[in-house]
Amino acid sequence: MNKSFDKHLNLFWNYNGNPYLEDNLTRAFIVTLSSLSKQEQIKFINFFTNQNLNYTEDITITFDLQNPYISKETIAKTSKKFLIGFNPSGKVWGDTKYNSILNLDIDIDIKKLNENNYKKYLENILPKETKELLDEIDENKHSGAEKIKDILLTKFYKGDARLDGWIFIFKNNFLDTVIGIETKLWDLDPFQLVNHKEKILSLKKDTIFKTFKEVCNYLNKNINNNKIVFHFLNYMELLGHYSKTEKISESDFTFAFENNDYYLLNKKFSNFIDMYFTSPNYKILEKKFDLEYNKKTRRIIIKKIGEKNIGNIYFDSYFEKEKKLVFFIGTEIGVANRYSNEKFSKKINDTNFKLLLNKYYPNENTQELYSSFEILLRINQCSYSNPIYITSSNSLNNILDKKLEYKYMNHLTKYQCIDFIKKITNFNETNSYLKDKITILEKRGGENSVADNYNILSYLRFIDFMKQPFILEIDENTFIEKFHHILEKHIIGLKNIFDYIN
């Protein structure tokens, strides 16, 4: 996609509005469809609805946004109706096993559903295949019965419905086909989709899902010499939802740093990450090491080791102009609990252990990445936890030796914690990072609090920072291979640390 012009010259981008809003994206999409020739519109509608609607050019196709010019009664009576979920992922949020509950045609007794023995009530009204979900327990200790109760209550109390966009097809001046479009910038809301089908469309058929990428690829491949389509694809690229090449370019970084706007870079980086964690490469690692990936926190744990044990792997975007940094992958050691932390610390003076750590976490400084080893303090009080960066080095041995200087301390007041931080960091008022951290701590428990229930735990991070050349102008397959190599290194390193100290 041509990027040589200012983004504000794009027809769908403006100075004062918010181009990232889903309403603005839907508007751009509908305007683009209305610019197509009738034959192009017919072909697109067949693609969009997964149908082969044998329309000829004697039909009339119209478009609308949100509150349609055609009445709900007329829409409900139309025989051909489709609901399209239009978003980046092509799916709804939540556990798909429970989606069928949204379409159950059952009468709900709200009073019984809110009683303590609601599970017994559910057993009586649910079909056999759904009853099997009642006794399931998820990772957060929530039962299937709780989830089903919440879904049914949400369905019962749902509000009014309003779709984002409309396509109407008239044949011989009669409304023949209605296509409703629900747009989301993330995963779609399954309750909202059911609400649309019941309240607006009177539709029993399943929702059809189309991703932004699928639609953009279709338009790019099948529509030629249409300036509106060109601007729409460029607009979607500016938003980070589409790129013909899926590559990150030098101009992406220039735009981000000059405008202090990292939305596009983050979006493209997230696209690469999503591709990796659905790739065969990750599936091999996942099976080999029994991994668990948390997409929200971007942390990976080895189940055998567990989240509360010696450590975990984590990564995130990290855009920094001077050093040309893009993202990092790190191993976090000893943050979860005192016991594992001290088991690790007792091995630091073991020469073989140090050799092992240096083998799996070598100091690298190349055109594409550099290594850093960090010490942080975790200030704890009951459920409160405040991580504070202390120092870093490109020498792993220096950081290991430094960690031994910071023993676990407990029965501290918040002011003793503050004094300790100031002492080991040679604190001065110009250090805004430490100043903010100390201010947060000072505000806890009141100005004159003398509670001595704080503790301090030092822990480590072994980090590889990826520079711009690592990711510039590479395709998804190359990224998958390179990311896989760094991630595998950290997973193997963490496993060997665990095996050695246990």
Contacts in CASP RR format, 6 or more apart in sequence:
PFRMAT RR
TARGET T0000
AUTHOR 0000-0000-0000
METHOD contacts of the structure
MODEL  1
MNKSFDKHLNLFWNYNGNPYLEDNLTRAFIVTLSSLSKQEQIKFINFFTN
QNLNYTEDITITFDLQNPYISKETIAKTSKKFLIGFNPSGKVWGDTKYNS
ILNLDIDIDIKKLNENNYKKYLENILPKETKELLDEIDENKHSGAEKIKD
ILLTKFYKGDARLDGWIFIFKNNFLDTVIGIETKLWDLDPFQLVNHKEKI
LSLKKDTIFKTFKEVCNYLNKNINNNKIVFHFLNYMELLGHYSKTEKISE
SDFTFAFENNDYYLLNKKFSNFIDMYFTSPNYKILEKKFDLEYNKKTRRI
IIKKIGEKNIGNIYFDSYFEKEKKLVFFIGTEIGVANRYSNEKFSKKIND
TNFKLLLNKYYPNENTQELYSSFEILLRINQCSYSNPIYITSSNSLNNIL
DKKLEYKYMNHLTKYQCIDFIKKITNFNETNSYLKDKITILEKRGGENSV
ADNYNILSYLRFIDFMKQPFILEIDENTFIEKFHHILEKHIIGLKNIFDY
IN
1 233 0 8 1.000
1 234 0 8 1.000
1 237 0 8 1.000
1 243 0 8 1.000
1 244 0 8 1.000
2 234 0 8 1.000
3 234 0 8 1.000
3 249 0 8 1.000
3 251 0 8 1.000
7 13 0 8 1.000
7 238 0 8 1.000
7 255 0 8 1.000
8 14 0 8 1.000
8 15 0 8 1.000
10 231 0 8 1.000
10 234 0 8 1.000
10 235 0 8 1.000
10 238 0 8 1.000
11 228 0 8 1.000
11 231 0 8 1.000
11 235 0 8 1.000
12 19 0 8 1.000
12 24 0 8 1.000
12 27 0 8 1.000
12 28 0 8 1.000
12 31 0 8 1.000
12 231 0 8 1.000
12 232 0 8 1.000
12 235 0 8 1.000
13 19 0 8 1.000
13 235 0 8 1.000
13 238 0 8 1.000
17 24 0 8 1.000
18 24 0 8 1.000
19 235 0 8 1.000
19 238 0 8 1.000
19 239 0 8 1.000
20 185 0 8 1.000
20 239 0 8 1.000
20 263 0 8 1.000
22 164 0 8 1.000
22 183 0 8 1.000
22 184 0 8 1.000
22 185 0 8 1.000
23 65 0 8 1.000
23 66 0 8 1.000
23 164 0 8 1.000
23 183 0 8 1.000
25 183 0 8 1.000
25 185 0 8 1.000
25 236 0 8 1.000
25 239 0 8 1.000
25 241 0 8 1.000
26 65 0 8 1.000
26 86 0 8 1.000
26 164 0 8 1.000
26 165 0 8 1.000
26 181 0 8 1.000
26 183 0 8 1.000
27 65 0 8 1.000
28 232 0 8 1.000
28 235 0 8 1.000
29 86 0 8 1.000
29 181 0 8 1.000
29 183 0 8 1.000
29 215 0 8 1.000
29 232 0 8 1.000
30 63 0 8 1.000
30 64 0 8 1.000
30 65 0 8 1.000
30 165 0 8 1.000
30 181 0 8 1.000
31 228 0 8 1.000
31 232 0 8 1.000
32 219 0 8 1.000
32 228 0 8 1.000
32 229 0 8 1.000
32 231 0 8 1.000
32 232 0 8 1.000
33 41 0 8 1.000
33 44 0 8 1.000
33 63 0 8 1.000
33 167 0 8 1.000
34 63 0 8 1.000
35 226 0 8 1.000
35 228 0 8 1.000
35 229 0 8 1.000
36 44 0 8 1.000
36 223 0 8 1.000
36 226 0 8 1.000
36 229 0 8 1.000
38 57 0 8 1.000
38 59 0 8 1.000
38 61 0 8 1.000
39 57 0 8 1.000
40 222 0 8 1.000
40 223 0 8 1.000
41 61 0 8 1.000
42 53 0 8 1.000
42 55 0 8 1.000
42 57 0 8 1.000
42 59 0 8 1.000
42 61 0 8 1.000
43 222 0 8 1.000
44 218 0 8 1.000
44 219 0 8 1.000
44 222 0 8 1.000
45 51 0 8 1.000
45 53 0 8 1.000
45 55 0 8 1.000
45 61 0 8 1.000
45 167 0 8 1.000
45 169 0 8 1.000
45 177 0 8 1.000
45 179 0 8 1.000
46 52 0 8 1.000
46 53 0 8 1.000
47 218 0 8 1.000
48 84 0 8 1.000
48 179 0 8 1.000
48 208 0 8 1.000
48 210 0 8 1.000
48 215 0 8 1.000
49 82 0 8 1.000
49 84 0 8 1.000
49 179 0 8 1.000
49 208 0 8 1.000
50 208 0 8 1.000
51 82 0 8 1.000
53 80 0 8 1.000
53 169 0 8 1.000
53 177 0 8 1.000
55 169 0 8 1.000
55 171 0 8 1.000
58 171 0 8 1.000
59 169 0 8 1.000
59 170 0 8 1.000
59 171 0 8 1.000
59 176 0 8 1.000
60 169 0 8 1.000
60 170 0 8 1.000
60 173 0 8 1.000
61 167 0 8 1.000
61 168 0 8 1.000
61 169 0 8 1.000
61 170 0 8 1.000
62 167 0 8 1.000
62 168 0 8 1.000
62 170 0 8 1.000
63 165 0 8 1.000
63 166 0 8 1.000
63 167 0 8 1.000
63 168 0 8 1.000
64 70 0 8 1.000
64 165 0 8 1.000
64 166 0 8 1.000
64 168 0 8 1.000
65 164 0 8 1.000
65 165 0 8 1.000
65 166 0 8 1.000
66 162 0 8 1.000
66 163 0 8 1.000
66 164 0 8 1.000
66 165 0 8 1.000
67 162 0 8 1.000
68 75 0 8 1.000
68 163 0 8 1.000
68 166 0 8 1.000
68 168 0 8 1.000
70 166 0 8 1.000
70 168 0 8 1.000
70 175 0 8 1.000
70 178 0 8 1.000
72 200 0 8 1.000
74 175 0 8 1.000
75 81 0 8 1.000
75 175 0 8 1.000
75 178 0 8 1.000
75 200 0 8 1.000
75 201 0 8 1.000
76 200 0 8 1.000
76 201 0 8 1.000
76 202 0 8 1.000
78 175 0 8 1.000
78 176 0 8 1.000
78 177 0 8 1.000
78 178 0 8 1.000
79 176 0 8 1.000
80 169 0 8 1.000
80 176 0 8 1.000
80 177 0 8 1.000
80 178 0 8 1.000
81 177 0 8 1.000
81 178 0 8 1.000
81 179 0 8 1.000
81 180 0 8 1.000
81 201 0 8 1.000
81 202 0 8 1.000
81 203 0 8 1.000
81 205 0 8 1.000
82 177 0 8 1.000
82 178 0 8 1.000
82 179 0 8 1.000
82 180 0 8 1.000
82 203 0 8 1.000
82 205 0 8 1.000
82 208 0 8 1.000
83 163 0 8 1.000
83 180 0 8 1.000
83 182 0 8 1.000
83 193 0 8 1.000
83 196 0 8 1.000
83 197 0 8 1.000
83 201 0 8 1.000
83 203 0 8 1.000
83 205 0 8 1.000
83 207 0 8 1.000
83 208 0 8 1.000
84 179 0 8 1.000
84 180 0 8 1.000
84 181 0 8 1.000
84 182 0 8 1.000
84 207 0 8 1.000
84 208 0 8 1.000
84 209 0 8 1.000
84 210 0 8 1.000
85 181 0 8 1.000
85 182 0 8 1.000
85 183 0 8 1.000
85 184 0 8 1.000
85 188 0 8 1.000
85 193 0 8 1.000
85 207 0 8 1.000
85 208 0 8 1.000
85 209 0 8 1.000
85 210 0 8 1.000
86 164 0 8 1.000
86 181 0 8 1.000
86 182 0 8 1.000
86 183 0 8 1.000
86 184 0 8 1.000
86 210 0 8 1.000
86 211 0 8 1.000
86 212 0 8 1.000
86 215 0 8 1.000
87 183 0 8 1.000
87 184 0 8 1.000
87 185 0 8 1.000
87 186 0 8 1.000
87 187 0 8 1.000
87 188 0 8 1.000
87 209 0 8 1.000
87 211 0 8 1.000
87 212 0 8 1.000
88 185 0 8 1.000
88 186 0 8 1.000
88 211 0 8 1.000
88 212 0 8 1.000
88 213 0 8 1.000
88 241 0 8 1.000
89 186 0 8 1.000
89 187 0 8 1.000
89 211 0 8 1.000
90 187 0 8 1.000
90 188 0 8 1.000
90 209 0 8 1.000
90 210 0 8 1.000
90 211 0 8 1.000
91 187 0 8 1.000
91 188 0 8 1.000
91 209 0 8 1.000
92 99 0 8 1.000
92 187 0 8 1.000
92 188 0 8 1.000
92 189 0 8 1.000
92 190 0 8 1.000
92 193 0 8 1.000
93 186 0 8 1.000
93 187 0 8 1.000
93 188 0 8 1.000
93 189 0 8 1.000
93 190 0 8 1.000
94 187 0 8 1.000
94 190 0 8 1.000
95 138 0 8 1.000
95 147 0 8 1.000
97 133 0 8 1.000
98 133 0 8 1.000
98 144 0 8 1.000
98 147 0 8 1.000
98 148 0 8 1.000
98 151 0 8 1.000
99 190 0 8 1.000
100 129 0 8 1.000
100 130 0 8 1.000
101 130 0 8 1.000
101 148 0 8 1.000
101 151 0 8 1.000
101 152 0 8 1.000
102 151 0 8 1.000
102 155 0 8 1.000
102 190 0 8 1.000
102 191 0 8 1.000
102 193 0 8 1.000
102 194 0 8 1.000
103 194 0 8 1.000
104 126 0 8 1.000
104 127 0 8 1.000
104 130 0 8 1.000
106 125 0 8 1.000
106 126 0 8 1.000
108 125 0 8 1.000
108 152 0 8 1.000
108 155 0 8 1.000
108 156 0 8 1.000
109 121 0 8 1.000
110 153 0 8 1.000
110 156 0 8 1.000
112 118 0 8 1.000
112 121 0 8 1.000
113 121 0 8 1.000
113 122 0 8 1.000
113 149 0 8 1.000
113 152 0 8 1.000
113 153 0 8 1.000
115 121 0 8 1.000
118 145 0 8 1.000
118 149 0 8 1.000
119 134 0 8 1.000
119 145 0 8 1.000
122 131 0 8 1.000
122 134 0 8 1.000
122 145 0 8 1.000
122 148 0 8 1.000
122 149 0 8 1.000
123 131 0 8 1.000
123 134 0 8 1.000
126 134 0 8 1.000
126 148 0 8 1.000
130 148 0 8 1.000
133 144 0 8 1.000
133 147 0 8 1.000
133 148 0 8 1.000
134 143 0 8 1.000
134 144 0 8 1.000
134 145 0 8 1.000
134 148 0 8 1.000
135 143 0 8 1.000
135 144 0 8 1.000
135 145 0 8 1.000
136 143 0 8 1.000
136 144 0 8 1.000
137 143 0 8 1.000
137 144 0 8 1.000
138 144 0 8 1.000
138 147 0 8 1.000
151 191 0 8 1.000
154 191 0 8 1.000
155 191 0 8 1.000
155 194 0 8 1.000
158 191 0 8 1.000
158 194 0 8 1.000
158 195 0 8 1.000
159 195 0 8 1.000
160 199 0 8 1.000
161 192 0 8 1.000
161 195 0 8 1.000
161 196 0 8 1.000
161 198 0 8 1.000
161 199 0 8 1.000
161 200 0 8 1.000
162 200 0 8 1.000
163 180 0 8 1.000
163 181 0 8 1.000
163 182 0 8 1.000
163 196 0 8 1.000
163 200 0 8 1.000
164 181 0 8 1.000
164 182 0 8 1.000
164 183 0 8 1.000
165 180 0 8 1.000
165 181 0 8 1.000
165 183 0 8 1.000
166 178 0 8 1.000
166 179 0 8 1.000
166 180 0 8 1.000
166 181 0 8 1.000
167 177 0 8 1.000
167 178 0 8 1.000
167 179 0 8 1.000
167 180 0 8 1.000
167 181 0 8 1.000
168 175 0 8 1.000
168 177 0 8 1.000
168 178 0 8 1.000
168 179 0 8 1.000
169 175 0 8 1.000
169 176 0 8 1.000
169 177 0 8 1.000
169 178 0 8 1.000
169 179 0 8 1.000
170 176 0 8 1.000
178 201 0 8 1.000
180 196 0 8 1.000
180 201 0 8 1.000
182 188 0 8 1.000
182 192 0 8 1.000
182 193 0 8 1.000
182 196 0 8 1.000
182 207 0 8 1.000
188 207 0 8 1.000
188 209 0 8 1.000
193 207 0 8 1.000
197 203 0 8 1.000
197 204 0 8 1.000
197 207 0 8 1.000
212 236 0 8 1.000
212 241 0 8 1.000
212 242 0 8 1.000
213 241 0 8 1.000
213 242 0 8 1.000
216 233 0 8 1.000
216 236 0 8 1.000
216 241 0 8 1.000
216 242 0 8 1.000
219 229 0 8 1.000
219 232 0 8 1.000
219 233 0 8 1.000
220 229 0 8 1.000
220 233 0 8 1.000
220 244 0 8 1.000
223 229 0 8 1.000
233 242 0 8 1.000
233 244 0 8 1.000
236 242 0 8 1.000
237 243 0 8 1.000
237 264 0 8 1.000
238 264 0 8 1.000
239 263 0 8 1.000
239 264 0 8 1.000
239 267 0 8 1.000
240 263 0 8 1.000
240 264 0 8 1.000
240 267 0 8 1.000
240 268 0 8 1.000
240 271 0 8 1.000
241 267 0 8 1.000
243 268 0 8 1.000
245 475 0 8 1.000
246 268 0 8 1.000
246 271 0 8 1.000
246 272 0 8 1.000
246 275 0 8 1.000
246 475 0 8 1.000
246 476 0 8 1.000
247 472 0 8 1.000
247 473 0 8 1.000
247 474 0 8 1.000
247 475 0 8 1.000
248 265 0 8 1.000
248 268 0 8 1.000
248 269 0 8 1.000
248 272 0 8 1.000
248 326 0 8 1.000
248 471 0 8 1.000
248 472 0 8 1.000
248 473 0 8 1.000
248 474 0 8 1.000
249 472 0 8 1.000
249 473 0 8 1.000
250 468 0 8 1.000
250 472 0 8 1.000
250 473 0 8 1.000
252 264 0 8 1.000
252 265 0 8 1.000
252 268 0 8 1.000
253 265 0 8 1.000
253 319 0 8 1.000
253 324 0 8 1.000
253 468 0 8 1.000
255 261 0 8 1.000
255 264 0 8 1.000
256 262 0 8 1.000
256 264 0 8 1.000
256 265 0 8 1.000
256 319 0 8 1.000
257 319 0 8 1.000
257 321 0 8 1.000
262 317 0 8 1.000
262 319 0 8 1.000
265 317 0 8 1.000
265 319 0 8 1.000
265 326 0 8 1.000
266 317 0 8 1.000
269 317 0 8 1.000
269 326 0 8 1.000
269 327 0 8 1.000
269 471 0 8 1.000
272 471 0 8 1.000
272 476 0 8 1.000
272 479 0 8 1.000
272 483 0 8 1.000
273 298 0 8 1.000
273 483 0 8 1.000
275 476 0 8 1.000
275 479 0 8 1.000
275 480 0 8 1.000
276 282 0 8 1.000
276 479 0 8 1.000
276 480 0 8 1.000
276 483 0 8 1.000
276 484 0 8 1.000
277 293 0 8 1.000
277 295 0 8 1.000
279 480 0 8 1.000
279 484 0 8 1.000
281 480 0 8 1.000
281 481 0 8 1.000
281 484 0 8 1.000
282 293 0 8 1.000
282 484 0 8 1.000
282 487 0 8 1.000
285 291 0 8 1.000
285 484 0 8 1.000
285 487 0 8 1.000
285 488 0 8 1.000
285 491 0 8 1.000
286 293 0 8 1.000
289 302 0 8 1.000
289 304 0 8 1.000
289 491 0 8 1.000
289 495 0 8 1.000
290 302 0 8 1.000
290 303 0 8 1.000
290 304 0 8 1.000
291 300 0 8 1.000
291 301 0 8 1.000
291 302 0 8 1.000
291 303 0 8 1.000
291 491 0 8 1.000
292 300 0 8 1.000
292 301 0 8 1.000
292 303 0 8 1.000
293 299 0 8 1.000
293 300 0 8 1.000
294 300 0 8 1.000
294 301 0 8 1.000
297 314 0 8 1.000
298 314 0 8 1.000
298 315 0 8 1.000
298 316 0 8 1.000
299 307 0 8 1.000
299 312 0 8 1.000
299 313 0 8 1.000
299 314 0 8 1.000
300 312 0 8 1.000
300 313 0 8 1.000
300 314 0 8 1.000
300 487 0 8 1.000
300 491 0 8 1.000
301 307 0 8 1.000
301 311 0 8 1.000
301 312 0 8 1.000
301 313 0 8 1.000
302 491 0 8 1.000
302 494 0 8 1.000
302 495 0 8 1.000
302 498 0 8 1.000
304 498 0 8 1.000
305 311 0 8 1.000
305 312 0 8 1.000
305 494 0 8 1.000
305 495 0 8 1.000
305 498 0 8 1.000
306 312 0 8 1.000
307 336 0 8 1.000
308 336 0 8 1.000
308 337 0 8 1.000
308 340 0 8 1.000
309 336 0 8 1.000
309 337 0 8 1.000
309 340 0 8 1.000
309 498 0 8 1.000
310 333 0 8 1.000
310 334 0 8 1.000
310 336 0 8 1.000
310 340 0 8 1.000
310 343 0 8 1.000
310 344 0 8 1.000
310 494 0 8 1.000
310 497 0 8 1.000
310 498 0 8 1.000
310 501 0 8 1.000
311 331 0 8 1.000
311 332 0 8 1.000
311 333 0 8 1.000
311 334 0 8 1.000
311 335 0 8 1.000
311 336 0 8 1.000
311 340 0 8 1.000
311 494 0 8 1.000
312 331 0 8 1.000
312 332 0 8 1.000
312 336 0 8 1.000
312 494 0 8 1.000
313 329 0 8 1.000
313 330 0 8 1.000
313 331 0 8 1.000
313 332 0 8 1.000
313 487 0 8 1.000
313 490 0 8 1.000
313 491 0 8 1.000
313 494 0 8 1.000
314 329 0 8 1.000
314 330 0 8 1.000
314 332 0 8 1.000
315 327 0 8 1.000
315 328 0 8 1.000
315 329 0 8 1.000
315 330 0 8 1.000
315 487 0 8 1.000
316 327 0 8 1.000
316 328 0 8 1.000
317 326 0 8 1.000
317 327 0 8 1.000
318 325 0 8 1.000
318 326 0 8 1.000
318 327 0 8 1.000
318 328 0 8 1.000
318 465 0 8 1.000
319 325 0 8 1.000
319 326 0 8 1.000
323 465 0 8 1.000
323 467 0 8 1.000
324 467 0 8 1.000
324 468 0 8 1.000
324 469 0 8 1.000
325 465 0 8 1.000
325 466 0 8 1.000
325 467 0 8 1.000
325 468 0 8 1.000
326 466 0 8 1.000
326 467 0 8 1.000
326 468 0 8 1.000
326 470 0 8 1.000
326 471 0 8 1.000
327 465 0 8 1.000
327 466 0 8 1.000
327 471 0 8 1.000
328 463 0 8 1.000
328 464 0 8 1.000
328 465 0 8 1.000
328 466 0 8 1.000
329 463 0 8 1.000
329 464 0 8 1.000
329 466 0 8 1.000
329 483 0 8 1.000
329 486 0 8 1.000
329 487 0 8 1.000
329 490 0 8 1.000
330 461 0 8 1.000
330 462 0 8 1.000
330 463 0 8 1.000
330 464 0 8 1.000
330 490 0 8 1.000
331 361 0 8 1.000
331 461 0 8 1.000
331 462 0 8 1.000
331 463 0 8 1.000
331 490 0 8 1.000
331 493 0 8 1.000
331 494 0 8 1.000
332 459 0 8 1.000
332 460 0 8 1.000
332 461 0 8 1.000
333 341 0 8 1.000
333 344 0 8 1.000
333 459 0 8 1.000
333 460 0 8 1.000
333 461 0 8 1.000
333 462 0 8 1.000
333 497 0 8 1.000
334 340 0 8 1.000
334 341 0 8 1.000
334 344 0 8 1.000
334 457 0 8 1.000
334 459 0 8 1.000
334 460 0 8 1.000
335 341 0 8 1.000
335 376 0 8 1.000
335 378 0 8 1.000
335 387 0 8 1.000
335 457 0 8 1.000
335 459 0 8 1.000
338 408 0 8 1.000
338 457 0 8 1.000
341 408 0 8 1.000
341 457 0 8 1.000
341 458 0 8 1.000
341 459 0 8 1.000
342 408 0 8 1.000
343 501 0 8 1.000
343 502 0 8 1.000
344 497 0 8 1.000
344 501 0 8 1.000
345 403 0 8 1.000
345 404 0 8 1.000
346 501 0 8 1.000
347 353 0 8 1.000
347 500 0 8 1.000
347 501 0 8 1.000
348 354 0 8 1.000
348 400 0 8 1.000
348 401 0 8 1.000
348 403 0 8 1.000
348 404 0 8 1.000
349 404 0 8 1.000
353 500 0 8 1.000
353 501 0 8 1.000
354 397 0 8 1.000
354 400 0 8 1.000
356 496 0 8 1.000
356 497 0 8 1.000
356 500 0 8 1.000
357 396 0 8 1.000
357 400 0 8 1.000
357 497 0 8 1.000
358 396 0 8 1.000
358 397 0 8 1.000
360 489 0 8 1.000
360 492 0 8 1.000
360 493 0 8 1.000
360 496 0 8 1.000
360 497 0 8 1.000
361 371 0 8 1.000
361 373 0 8 1.000
361 396 0 8 1.000
361 462 0 8 1.000
361 493 0 8 1.000
362 371 0 8 1.000
363 371 0 8 1.000
363 373 0 8 1.000
363 394 0 8 1.000
363 395 0 8 1.000
363 396 0 8 1.000
364 370 0 8 1.000
364 371 0 8 1.000
364 464 0 8 1.000
365 371 0 8 1.000
365 394 0 8 1.000
367 467 0 8 1.000
367 469 0 8 1.000
368 466 0 8 1.000
368 467 0 8 1.000
368 469 0 8 1.000
368 470 0 8 1.000
369 464 0 8 1.000
369 465 0 8 1.000
369 466 0 8 1.000
369 467 0 8 1.000
369 470 0 8 1.000
369 486 0 8 1.000
370 394 0 8 1.000
370 464 0 8 1.000
370 465 0 8 1.000
370 467 0 8 1.000
371 394 0 8 1.000
371 462 0 8 1.000
371 463 0 8 1.000
371 464 0 8 1.000
371 465 0 8 1.000
372 392 0 8 1.000
372 393 0 8 1.000
372 394 0 8 1.000
372 463 0 8 1.000
372 465 0 8 1.000
373 392 0 8 1.000
373 393 0 8 1.000
373 394 0 8 1.000
373 395 0 8 1.000
373 396 0 8 1.000
373 398 0 8 1.000
373 399 0 8 1.000
373 460 0 8 1.000
373 461 0 8 1.000
373 462 0 8 1.000
373 463 0 8 1.000
374 389 0 8 1.000
374 390 0 8 1.000
374 391 0 8 1.000
374 392 0 8 1.000
374 399 0 8 1.000
374 460 0 8 1.000
374 461 0 8 1.000
374 463 0 8 1.000
375 390 0 8 1.000
375 391 0 8 1.000
375 392 0 8 1.000
375 399 0 8 1.000
375 402 0 8 1.000
375 403 0 8 1.000
375 406 0 8 1.000
375 458 0 8 1.000
375 459 0 8 1.000
375 460 0 8 1.000
376 387 0 8 1.000
376 388 0 8 1.000
376 389 0 8 1.000
376 390 0 8 1.000
376 458 0 8 1.000
376 459 0 8 1.000
376 460 0 8 1.000
376 461 0 8 1.000
377 387 0 8 1.000
377 388 0 8 1.000
377 390 0 8 1.000
377 406 0 8 1.000
377 421 0 8 1.000
377 456 0 8 1.000
377 457 0 8 1.000
377 458 0 8 1.000
377 459 0 8 1.000
378 385 0 8 1.000
378 386 0 8 1.000
378 387 0 8 1.000
378 388 0 8 1.000
378 456 0 8 1.000
378 457 0 8 1.000
378 458 0 8 1.000
378 459 0 8 1.000
379 385 0 8 1.000
379 386 0 8 1.000
379 387 0 8 1.000
379 388 0 8 1.000
379 417 0 8 1.000
379 441 0 8 1.000
379 454 0 8 1.000
379 455 0 8 1.000
379 456 0 8 1.000
380 386 0 8 1.000
380 454 0 8 1.000
380 455 0 8 1.000
380 456 0 8 1.000
380 457 0 8 1.000
381 414 0 8 1.000
381 444 0 8 1.000
381 451 0 8 1.000
381 453 0 8 1.000
381 454 0 8 1.000
381 455 0 8 1.000
382 453 0 8 1.000
384 444 0 8 1.000
386 437 0 8 1.000
386 440 0 8 1.000
386 441 0 8 1.000
388 421 0 8 1.000
388 434 0 8 1.000
388 437 0 8 1.000
389 433 0 8 1.000
390 406 0 8 1.000
390 424 0 8 1.000
390 425 0 8 1.000
390 458 0 8 1.000
391 399 0 8 1.000
391 402 0 8 1.000
391 425 0 8 1.000
392 399 0 8 1.000
393 399 0 8 1.000
393 402 0 8 1.000
396 462 0 8 1.000
399 460 0 8 1.000
400 460 0 8 1.000
403 458 0 8 1.000
403 460 0 8 1.000
406 424 0 8 1.000
406 456 0 8 1.000
406 458 0 8 1.000
407 458 0 8 1.000
408 455 0 8 1.000
408 456 0 8 1.000
408 457 0 8 1.000
408 458 0 8 1.000
409 420 0 8 1.000
409 455 0 8 1.000
409 456 0 8 1.000
410 454 0 8 1.000
410 455 0 8 1.000
410 456 0 8 1.000
411 452 0 8 1.000
411 453 0 8 1.000
411 455 0 8 1.000
412 420 0 8 1.000
412 452 0 8 1.000
412 454 0 8 1.000
412 455 0 8 1.000
412 456 0 8 1.000
413 449 0 8 1.000
413 450 0 8 1.000
413 451 0 8 1.000
413 452 0 8 1.000
413 454 0 8 1.000
414 441 0 8 1.000
414 442 0 8 1.000
414 444 0 8 1.000
414 445 0 8 1.000
414 449 0 8 1.000
414 451 0 8 1.000
414 454 0 8 1.000
416 452 0 8 1.000
416 454 0 8 1.000
417 441 0 8 1.000
417 454 0 8 1.000
417 456 0 8 1.000
418 438 0 8 1.000
418 441 0 8 1.000
418 442 0 8 1.000
420 456 0 8 1.000
421 427 0 8 1.000
421 434 0 8 1.000
421 437 0 8 1.000
421 438 0 8 1.000
422 438 0 8 1.000
425 431 0 8 1.000
425 434 0 8 1.000
427 434 0 8 1.000
427 438 0 8 1.000
429 435 0 8 1.000
445 451 0 8 1.000
462 490 0 8 1.000
464 486 0 8 1.000
464 489 0 8 1.000
464 490 0 8 1.000
466 486 0 8 1.000
470 482 0 8 1.000
471 479 0 8 1.000
474 482 0 8 1.000
END
